[in-house]
Amino acid sequence: MTIQLRFIPSNLATYQLSFQDFQKIRGTGIRIFAFGYNHITIVDDKGLTATVRIRKPFTPGVPQSGLAETVLAGTSGLCEKCTHLPDRNNWAPRVGFAFDLFGDGRIALRGGYGVFFNQIESNLALENLLQPPFASFPLVLDSGGLGYALLDSPTCGGDCVPPGAGLVLVTDPNIRTPYMQHLDLNVQYQFFRDFVLEVGYVGTLGRKLLQFRDLNQPIFIPGVDESGNPLSTPGNKELRRPYPGYSTIAQSTTYGSSNYHSLQGSISKRFSGGYTFLAGYTLSKSIDLASQYHSGSGSPIDPAVAEDANNLAADRGLSSFDMRHRFTLSGVFELPFGAGKMFLNRQGAVDKVVGGWIVSPILIVSSGVPLTVRDFTDPCGVSGPFITSCRPNLIAQPNLTSHRKSVERWFDTSAFVRQSFGSFANAGRNIIFADGAENLDLALSGWDSAILRWAGVLSFGQKFSIC
């Protein structure tokens, strides 16, 4: 049994305590059991950060009915010098096994399960620095409104955070440590002398993943006023927010999750007879609520903030990096020329020129990644910083068969229609697909030729797409 205590110093120090045990079972296999605990300290901001606290929740359907306030770290129930509470429930069990099924060293069964925690830092720490009163993304609306600054009165007479708090990036005070559960089970079979065939399942389950959520999403008010004008328009979006004095309140929280499942197979050959190779194929599917956090947050491909803060499940779909099929082939092959080879089997000058050359290919063939259709006219009425647009209504199958696709019409645009203002449509994330890719890297090199001894180095390489 091994017991280990590790300390990883950084802006957020990590303490890890683990022990592991190895046991041989009936002479045919080994079982490995490990258990760990991770404690990641929170940002020590020395009192120079702030966050937004909801003092009074808003009444559903009633704009500006809630009350939010900016609070300094270490106040309002927060721990000293921080804007969120530590997570101490980070237990990480792991177990693995390997069996020689028939005791002849030819067929092995291997498997394992483990929990692995992520370290929260980087932009999550930075966003707490970018808050009033230390920083501000100003929002000044000439239309006015409770808690908002006017162009002719940017301080609101002292009744709002001057000149009016716009976008704020805050952290959920009860944020948890993200973690992944990794599972795998595979069978390896050695045949002939140098070949190994492997087939197995690999899965990864992401839990408590970091995601943004707009706490101040505008409320749509149906109907018209006495003059027949709509009560909800793009122009009064800021006045329809639940918490006055703020625009988008992008809160980092850990409601995210992901599921990845795959069937993976490979065949490899150790170097002998002048060649070696490795070929692999993966059939997989990955689903999540969002495929990124912070990095590229305003990306129109996959925005970091949920489209509808009141219906987070509507964003569940294929991951932006989902690749259903992927085949790879790599190897090293000696060319059959020169002394001792099939062709031009001669000593002397001929062998010095044509002998010792090898070809090294790397072939990758993969299916296309999914893409999302979005309407940048914002019919949902919720766009803002980090919230780029919303999805339209889907009325038909948008993906075209290969013979109907063209550069001008890659998918059926008539399958999408714009919804009425203020409503969320039914089209999901990542429901159309880009084309697949085929890529070949090919290198020709020599190691024992007169040309190399004369030139020092000689290598030919070719990289091209065969899609």
Buried (B, 14 or more C-beta within 10 A) or exposed (E): EEEEEEEEEEEBBBBBBBBBEEEEEEEBBBBBBBBBBBBBBBBBBEEEBBBBBBEEEBEEEEBBBBBBBBBBBBEEEBEEBBBBBBBEEBEBEBBBBBBBEEEEEEBBBBBBBBBBBBBBBEBBBEBBBBBBEEEBBBBBBEEBBEBBBBEEBEEBEEEBBBBBBBBBBBBBBEBBBBBBBBBBBBBBBBEEEEEBBBBBEBBBBBBBBBBBBBBBBBBBBEEEEEEEEEBBBEEBBBBBBBBBBBBBBBBBBBBBBBBBBBEBBBBBBEEEEBEBBBBBBBEBBBBBBBBBBBEEBEBEBBBBBBBBBEEBEBBBBBBBBBBBEBBBBBBBBBBEBBBEBEEBBBEEEBBBBBBBBBBBBBBBBBBBBBBBBBBEEBBBBBBBBBBBBBBBBBEEEBEBEEEEBEEEEBBBEEBBEEBEBBEBBEBBBBBBBEEBBBBBBBBBBBEEBBBBEEEEEBEEEEEEEEE
